[in-house]
Amino acid sequence: MEQFSQAYAFLWDVCGPWGIALLAGVVLLFLIQCGYWAGYYGRIPSYRNVTSDGSRPAVSVALVVREADDAFLEETLPLLLAQEYDRYEIVITELTGDVEFGETLAMIAEHNPRLNVTRMVRDPRFPISDKMALNVAIKAARYDNILLTTADCRPASNQWVGRMARGFEHADLVIGYCGMEGGNRFSDRMIRLGRVGHAARWIGAAMHGHPYRGMIQNLGLTKAIYFANHGFNHLNMNIGMDDLFVQKLAAGARTATIVSANSLVRQKIWGGLRWWYADRRLQSNTFRFYPAGVRFRIGLELWSRALFLPAVVAAIVLLPAELKLFAAALWLLRLLLVLFEMRRIALRLCERGVMRVAPLYDLCSPYYEGWMALSRTFKRSPGVWR
């Protein structure tokens, strides 16, 4: 106690009250960041998936196809039909309006009993949302376990359905990971690492027993909880299937999180950083409807990360030499911890080759998240509301 008093007296003499407050802020922000990265996110690399009991439940893979894309017919659909699992089907709601594409899809279905296609006709007066189309697919599914995905995603392996199906052995809601297609461009690496950083929040929450989000590209649910909750909520929004609906389901559902090399899918990158920002901004419009606890947890990590560097810079400029070194050492320790844990998380999520841009991402991400929040507050996002 006497040593603490002496240290405090020394700090008061050399720093004054404002210097002590600044140093305390640096230490507090450092501890908050360590708590998130070493504790909360640090569980992801060592998390153990549920083990199979051998029951191999039947699964219906449901998706919506809106655009007539030859790549879907030639590459994605064959991967879906080639899954090494004996009890599954592919249920597609087709909204392309393209006669040739629809006929080709129907022809494939005639020769493959696993494929079930429902064609819906577009009407400009009554737009069909993805929620409505997925509702049709879920109702058409033969099996009680539904695995949702999208037309712009491809399974990373032919074990995808089998690995995700393990979740249904013990749970009603199954949360998987969707990565982005690999690329060596700077923008591709930033986009892929952005997906890792974003996913770390909700995957970490799910692994700690507090799921609040999944990804519609790789999300499982049972018909029982879907219809018990009267289908998708927030029907006046074109988004929210993977976060707002998951929050509604998670309140009374058993949840399983499946993360492995064979359980993930990869989404096509449609553009550069501008496309990525626009898509993230659109999807983030649901954040205002999140529970207060979830918003606080996300905001605390982002704000502590955004304020830590300015606080360290202020300490280096204003405090005595010994404390300058102390503040700089905390900044370096925090950076090494983040890079170490981010690399472990990226490897667990099978995202290789992204760590080259990790320091820049760590520096910029809280500020672009803040800018995105201000942007969606003062400027309406097109495509959110029906």
C-alpha positions as CSV (number, residue, x, y, z in Angstrom):
1,M,0.0,0.0,0.0
2,E,2.9,2.3,0.8
3,Q,4.6,1.6,-2.5
4,F,1.3,2.4,-4.3
5,S,1.1,5.7,-2.5
6,Q,4.7,6.5,-3.4
7,A,4.1,5.7,-7.0
8,Y,0.9,7.8,-7.1
9,A,2.8,10.7,-5.5
10,F,5.5,10.4,-8.1
11,L,3.0,10.5,-10.9
12,W,1.2,13.4,-9.4
13,D,4.5,15.3,-9.2
14,V,5.6,14.6,-12.8
15,C,2.3,14.4,-14.6
16,G,-0.3,16.2,-12.6
17,P,-4.0,15.2,-12.5
18,W,-4.5,15.4,-16.3
19,G,-1.5,13.3,-16.9
20,I,-2.7,10.6,-14.5
21,A,-6.1,10.6,-16.1
22,L,-4.5,10.2,-19.5
23,L,-2.3,7.3,-18.4
24,A,-5.2,5.6,-16.7
25,G,-7.2,5.9,-19.9
26,V,-4.4,4.3,-21.9
27,V,-4.2,1.4,-19.4
28,L,-8.0,1.0,-19.3
29,L,-8.3,0.9,-23.1
30,F,-5.4,-1.6,-23.3
31,L,-7.1,-3.9,-20.8
32,I,-10.4,-3.7,-22.6
33,Q,-8.7,-4.7,-25.9
34,C,-6.9,-7.5,-24.2
35,G,-10.1,-8.8,-22.8
36,Y,-11.7,-8.9,-26.2
37,W,-8.8,-10.4,-28.2
38,A,-7.3,-12.8,-25.6
39,G,-10.6,-13.8,-24.0
40,Y,-13.7,-13.2,-26.1
41,Y,-12.3,-13.7,-29.7
42,G,-9.6,-16.0,-28.4
43,R,-12.0,-18.9,-28.0
44,I,-12.6,-19.2,-31.7
45,P,-9.3,-21.0,-32.7
46,S,-9.7,-23.6,-29.9
47,Y,-13.5,-24.1,-30.2
48,R,-14.6,-27.7,-30.6
49,N,-17.4,-28.5,-33.0
50,V,-20.2,-30.8,-31.8
51,T,-19.4,-34.4,-32.3
52,S,-21.7,-36.6,-34.4
53,D,-23.9,-39.3,-32.8
54,G,-24.2,-41.1,-36.2
55,S,-27.9,-40.2,-36.8
56,R,-27.1,-38.3,-40.1
57,P,-30.4,-36.3,-40.2
58,A,-31.9,-35.5,-43.6
59,V,-31.3,-32.0,-44.9
60,S,-33.0,-29.7,-47.5
61,V,-30.7,-27.0,-48.9
62,A,-32.8,-24.0,-49.7
63,L,-31.8,-21.0,-51.9
64,V,-33.2,-18.3,-54.2
65,V,-31.9,-17.7,-57.7
66,R,-32.7,-14.2,-59.0
67,E,-30.3,-13.8,-61.9
68,A,-29.8,-16.0,-64.9
69,D,-26.1,-16.8,-64.4
70,D,-24.4,-19.5,-66.4
71,A,-21.7,-19.8,-63.7
72,F,-24.4,-21.0,-61.3
73,L,-25.5,-23.8,-63.7
74,E,-22.0,-24.8,-64.7
75,E,-20.1,-24.5,-61.4
76,T,-22.2,-23.8,-58.3
77,L,-25.1,-26.2,-58.9
78,P,-22.9,-29.2,-59.7
79,L,-21.0,-28.6,-56.4
80,L,-24.3,-28.6,-54.5
81,L,-25.5,-31.8,-56.2
82,A,-22.1,-33.5,-55.7
83,Q,-22.2,-33.4,-51.9
84,E,-21.2,-36.7,-50.3
85,Y,-24.3,-37.1,-48.1
86,D,-27.0,-39.7,-48.6
87,R,-30.0,-37.8,-47.3
88,Y,-30.3,-34.3,-48.7
89,E,-32.0,-32.4,-51.5
90,I,-31.6,-29.0,-53.2
91,V,-34.7,-26.7,-53.1
92,I,-34.5,-23.7,-55.4
93,T,-37.0,-20.8,-55.8
94,E,-36.3,-19.4,-59.3
95,L,-37.1,-15.7,-59.9
96,T,-34.9,-15.0,-63.0
97,G,-37.7,-14.5,-65.5
98,D,-35.3,-15.9,-68.1
99,V,-37.1,-18.6,-70.1
100,E,-33.9,-20.4,-71.3
101,F,-32.4,-20.4,-67.8
102,G,-35.6,-21.8,-66.3
103,E,-35.9,-24.5,-69.0
104,T,-32.2,-25.5,-68.4
105,L,-32.8,-25.7,-64.6
106,A,-36.0,-27.7,-65.1
107,M,-34.2,-30.1,-67.4
108,I,-31.5,-30.7,-64.8
109,A,-34.2,-31.3,-62.2
110,E,-35.8,-33.9,-64.4
111,H,-32.6,-36.0,-64.4
112,N,-31.7,-35.4,-60.8
113,P,-34.2,-36.4,-58.1
114,R,-32.3,-34.4,-55.5
115,L,-33.2,-31.1,-57.2
116,N,-36.6,-29.5,-56.5
117,V,-37.3,-26.2,-58.4
118,T,-40.2,-23.8,-57.9
119,R,-40.5,-21.0,-60.4
120,M,-42.2,-17.8,-59.4
121,V,-43.2,-15.2,-61.9
122,R,-42.1,-11.6,-61.3
123,D,-44.8,-8.9,-61.2
124,P,-43.6,-5.2,-61.1
125,R,-46.6,-4.3,-59.1
126,F,-45.8,-6.9,-56.3
127,P,-42.0,-7.3,-55.9
128,I,-41.0,-10.7,-54.5
129,S,-38.5,-10.3,-51.6
130,D,-35.9,-12.9,-50.8
131,K,-37.8,-13.6,-47.5
132,M,-41.0,-14.5,-49.5
133,A,-39.0,-16.6,-52.0
134,L,-37.2,-18.5,-49.2
135,N,-40.5,-19.1,-47.4
136,V,-41.7,-20.8,-50.6
137,A,-38.6,-22.9,-50.7
138,I,-38.9,-23.9,-47.0
139,K,-42.5,-24.9,-47.5
140,A,-41.6,-27.0,-50.5
141,A,-38.7,-28.8,-48.7
142,R,-39.3,-32.5,-48.0
143,Y,-37.1,-32.6,-44.9
144,D,-37.5,-30.9,-41.5
145,N,-33.9,-29.6,-41.4
146,I,-33.3,-26.6,-43.6
147,L,-29.8,-25.4,-44.7
148,L,-29.9,-21.9,-46.2
149,T,-27.5,-20.5,-48.7
150,T,-27.4,-18.1,-51.7
151,A,-26.7,-18.4,-55.4
152,D,-23.4,-16.5,-55.3
153,C,-21.9,-19.0,-52.8
154,R,-20.1,-22.2,-53.4
155,P,-19.4,-25.0,-50.9
156,A,-15.7,-25.3,-50.0
157,S,-15.9,-29.1,-50.2
158,N,-18.2,-32.0,-51.0
159,Q,-18.5,-32.5,-47.2
160,W,-20.3,-29.2,-46.6
161,V,-23.9,-30.6,-46.1
162,G,-22.6,-33.5,-44.0
163,R,-20.6,-31.3,-41.7
164,M,-23.4,-28.7,-41.2
165,A,-25.9,-31.6,-40.7
166,R,-24.1,-32.6,-37.6
167,G,-25.5,-29.5,-35.9
168,F,-29.0,-30.7,-36.4
169,E,-28.2,-33.8,-34.3
170,H,-28.2,-31.6,-31.2
171,A,-29.7,-28.2,-32.1
172,D,-32.5,-26.4,-33.9
173,L,-30.3,-23.5,-35.1
174,V,-27.0,-24.1,-36.8
175,I,-24.5,-21.3,-37.5
176,G,-21.8,-21.7,-40.1
177,Y,-19.2,-19.4,-41.6
178,C,-19.1,-17.9,-45.1
179,G,-15.8,-16.6,-46.4
180,M,-15.0,-14.6,-49.5
181,E,-13.4,-16.0,-52.6
182,G,-9.7,-15.9,-52.5
183,G,-7.7,-13.2,-54.4
184,N,-4.3,-11.6,-54.3
185,R,-5.3,-8.0,-54.9
186,F,-5.0,-5.6,-52.0
187,S,-8.8,-5.0,-52.1
188,D,-9.5,-8.7,-52.1
189,R,-7.3,-9.2,-49.0
190,M,-8.9,-6.3,-47.2
191,I,-12.4,-7.6,-48.0
192,R,-11.5,-11.1,-46.9
193,L,-10.0,-9.9,-43.6
194,G,-13.0,-7.6,-43.1
195,R,-15.2,-10.7,-43.3
196,V,-13.0,-12.4,-40.7
197,G,-13.0,-9.4,-38.4
198,H,-16.8,-9.0,-38.7
199,A,-17.5,-12.7,-38.2
200,A,-15.2,-12.9,-35.2
201,R,-17.8,-10.8,-33.3
202,W,-20.9,-13.0,-33.9
203,I,-19.1,-16.3,-34.1
204,G,-17.4,-15.5,-30.8
205,A,-20.8,-14.6,-29.3
206,A,-22.3,-17.8,-30.5
207,M,-19.5,-19.8,-29.1
208,H,-20.0,-18.2,-25.7
209,G,-23.7,-19.1,-25.8
210,H,-25.1,-15.7,-26.9
211,P,-25.9,-16.0,-30.6
212,Y,-27.2,-12.9,-32.3
213,R,-26.3,-13.3,-35.9
214,G,-25.6,-16.0,-38.6
215,M,-25.1,-15.7,-42.3
216,I,-27.9,-16.4,-44.7
217,Q,-25.2,-18.0,-46.9
218,N,-24.6,-20.7,-44.4
219,L,-27.3,-21.0,-41.8
220,G,-29.4,-24.0,-40.7
221,L,-32.7,-24.1,-38.9
222,T,-35.5,-26.6,-38.5
223,K,-39.0,-26.2,-39.9
224,A,-40.4,-26.5,-36.4
225,I,-38.8,-23.3,-35.1
226,Y,-39.3,-21.5,-38.4
227,F,-43.1,-22.0,-38.4
228,A,-43.3,-21.7,-34.6
229,N,-42.0,-18.2,-35.0
230,H,-44.3,-17.5,-38.0
231,G,-41.5,-17.2,-40.5
232,F,-39.3,-14.3,-41.1
233,N,-39.8,-11.1,-39.1
234,H,-39.4,-7.5,-40.2
235,L,-41.2,-8.2,-43.5
236,N,-41.0,-4.5,-44.4
237,M,-37.3,-4.9,-44.7
238,N,-35.4,-6.6,-47.5
239,I,-32.6,-7.6,-45.1
240,G,-32.5,-9.1,-41.6
241,M,-32.8,-12.8,-42.3
242,D,-29.4,-13.6,-40.8
243,D,-29.4,-11.3,-37.8
244,L,-32.8,-10.1,-36.8
245,F,-34.4,-13.5,-37.5
246,V,-31.6,-15.3,-35.8
247,Q,-32.0,-13.2,-32.7
248,K,-35.7,-14.1,-32.7
249,L,-35.0,-17.8,-33.1
250,A,-32.1,-17.9,-30.6
251,A,-34.3,-16.9,-27.7
252,G,-35.9,-20.3,-27.5
253,A,-33.7,-22.6,-29.7
254,R,-30.8,-24.9,-29.1
255,T,-27.9,-23.5,-31.1
256,A,-24.8,-25.2,-32.6
257,T,-21.8,-23.4,-34.2
258,I,-19.9,-25.4,-36.9
259,V,-16.6,-24.0,-38.0
260,S,-14.2,-26.2,-40.0
261,A,-12.5,-26.4,-43.4
262,N,-15.3,-28.6,-44.8
263,S,-18.3,-26.7,-43.3
264,L,-17.8,-23.4,-44.9
265,V,-18.9,-21.8,-48.2
266,R,-17.3,-19.0,-50.1
267,Q,-19.1,-16.0,-51.6
268,K,-18.2,-14.3,-54.8
269,I,-16.5,-10.9,-54.6
270,W,-18.4,-8.7,-57.0
271,G,-16.2,-5.6,-56.8
272,G,-13.6,-3.7,-54.9
273,L,-13.6,-1.8,-51.6
274,R,-16.4,0.5,-52.7
275,W,-18.7,-2.4,-53.4
276,W,-17.7,-4.0,-50.1
277,Y,-18.4,-0.8,-48.2
278,A,-21.8,-0.3,-49.9
279,D,-22.8,-3.9,-49.1
280,R,-21.7,-3.6,-45.4
281,R,-23.5,-0.3,-45.0
282,L,-26.7,-1.8,-46.4
283,Q,-26.5,-4.8,-44.1
284,S,-25.6,-2.7,-41.1
285,N,-29.0,-0.9,-41.2
286,T,-30.4,-3.7,-38.9
287,F,-28.0,-2.7,-36.1
288,R,-30.5,-0.3,-34.6
289,F,-32.8,-3.2,-33.9
290,Y,-30.2,-5.3,-32.0
291,P,-30.6,-5.8,-28.3
292,A,-28.9,-3.2,-26.1
293,G,-26.4,-5.6,-24.7
294,V,-25.2,-6.7,-28.2
295,R,-24.9,-3.1,-29.3
296,F,-22.9,-2.2,-26.2
297,R,-20.6,-5.1,-26.6
298,I,-19.8,-4.3,-30.2
299,G,-19.6,-0.6,-29.6
300,L,-17.2,-1.0,-26.6
301,E,-14.7,-3.0,-28.7
302,L,-14.8,-0.6,-31.6
303,W,-14.7,2.6,-29.5
304,S,-11.8,1.3,-27.3
305,R,-9.9,0.3,-30.4
306,A,-10.6,3.7,-32.0
307,L,-9.5,5.7,-28.9
308,F,-6.5,3.6,-28.0
309,L,-4.1,4.9,-30.6
310,P,-5.0,8.6,-30.1
311,A,-4.6,8.2,-26.3
312,V,-1.2,6.6,-26.8
313,V,-0.1,9.4,-29.2
314,A,-1.2,12.0,-26.6
315,A,0.7,10.2,-23.9
316,I,3.8,10.1,-26.0
317,V,3.6,13.8,-26.7
318,L,2.6,15.0,-23.2
319,L,4.0,12.7,-20.6
320,P,7.6,12.4,-19.3
321,A,10.1,10.1,-21.0
322,E,9.6,7.1,-18.8
323,L,5.9,7.1,-19.3
324,K,6.3,7.7,-23.1
325,L,8.1,4.4,-23.3
326,F,5.4,2.8,-21.1
327,A,2.6,4.0,-23.4
328,A,4.5,2.9,-26.5
329,A,5.1,-0.5,-25.0
330,L,1.4,-1.0,-24.3
331,W,0.6,0.0,-27.9
332,L,3.2,-2.5,-29.2
333,L,1.9,-5.3,-26.9
334,R,-1.7,-4.7,-28.0
335,L,-0.7,-4.8,-31.7
336,L,1.3,-8.1,-31.3
337,L,-1.7,-9.6,-29.4
338,V,-4.2,-8.6,-32.1
339,L,-2.0,-9.9,-34.9
340,F,-1.4,-13.1,-33.1
341,E,-5.1,-13.8,-32.4
342,M,-6.2,-12.5,-35.8
343,R,-3.8,-15.0,-37.5
344,R,-5.2,-17.8,-35.3
345,I,-8.8,-16.9,-36.1
346,A,-8.1,-16.5,-39.8
347,L,-6.5,-19.9,-39.9
348,R,-9.4,-21.5,-38.1
349,L,-11.8,-19.8,-40.7
350,C,-9.5,-21.1,-43.5
351,E,-8.6,-17.5,-44.6
352,R,-5.0,-17.7,-45.7
353,G,-2.9,-14.9,-47.2
354,V,-4.8,-12.1,-45.5
355,M,-2.4,-11.1,-42.7
356,R,-0.3,-8.9,-44.9
357,V,-2.9,-6.2,-44.6
358,A,-3.8,-6.9,-41.0
359,P,-2.0,-3.9,-39.4
360,L,-3.7,-1.5,-41.9
361,Y,-7.1,-3.2,-41.3
362,D,-6.7,-3.0,-37.5
363,L,-5.9,0.7,-37.8
364,C,-8.7,1.7,-40.2
365,S,-11.6,-0.6,-39.3
366,P,-13.0,1.2,-36.3
367,Y,-13.0,4.5,-38.1
368,Y,-14.7,3.3,-41.2
369,E,-17.2,1.5,-39.0
370,G,-17.8,4.8,-37.3
371,W,-18.2,6.6,-40.6
372,M,-20.6,4.0,-41.8
373,A,-22.7,4.5,-38.7
374,L,-22.8,8.3,-39.3
375,S,-23.6,7.7,-43.0
376,R,-26.6,5.5,-42.4
377,T,-27.9,7.8,-39.7
378,F,-28.0,10.9,-41.9
379,K,-28.5,9.3,-45.3
380,R,-31.1,6.7,-46.2
381,S,-29.8,3.5,-47.7
382,P,-31.6,2.4,-50.9
383,G,-32.9,-1.1,-50.9
384,V,-33.4,-1.5,-47.2
385,W,-37.2,-0.9,-47.0
386,R,-39.8,-2.5,-49.2
